[in-house]
Amino acid sequence: MRRVSSTVVAVAGAGAERVVAGLGGLHNVRAVVAGERGAAGVTEQVAHSSATYVVHDGDPLAAVGDAWVEYFDQAAAPGGLEVAIEAALAELRSQRAVLPDYYVVLDPEEMPETRRHWWLGVLAGAAPARVVPAHATAAAVRDVLSHLTAGRWWPDDLDGWLRALPTVVPDQVGVRP
């Protein structure tokens, strides 16, 4: 998997594009609004940056998150989650996509329950310090950037972790038997 010299932060949630655009003038921050670029375009921008932080709204696991939510909300066709997982793994292996160092999740308390479980259960359960909630403003995200803490990286067995997602039940994420 590709690693870059900048700290990569993906902003997710309603208003992410607006918030990322609002960070463009900060010293040592490269703000990349995904727009029509796709994961490969965002990764290219991230890879060529020398800024301390690269902040973007191009989540490489967006399709997996959407499929996981639909799967557990019983709104998906059979196999959709598995297809999204394999597509994400292919993008990550080919280095057309890169996992961010951190996810800043905008206003998670406003999200539907299963979506909130994706962010604060599934992803935060895999790497607790790497998922940080924030209000949906550039000022709030700027404050988060100045207080990011170190923590374990995403699971070493990324394939196994992602492929196990169909068994990760929303209300039981992080609950030990």
Secondary structure, DSSP 4 states (H G I P E B T S, - for coil): ----SSEEEEEESTTHHHHHHTTTTSTTEEEE--TT-HHHHHHHHHHT--SSEEEES--TTHHHHHHHHHHHTT-S-TTHHHHHHHHHHHHHHTTSS---SEEEEE-GGGS-HHHHHIIIIIIHHHSGGGEEEE-SSHHHHHHHHTT------S-S-HHHHHHTGGG--GGGTT---
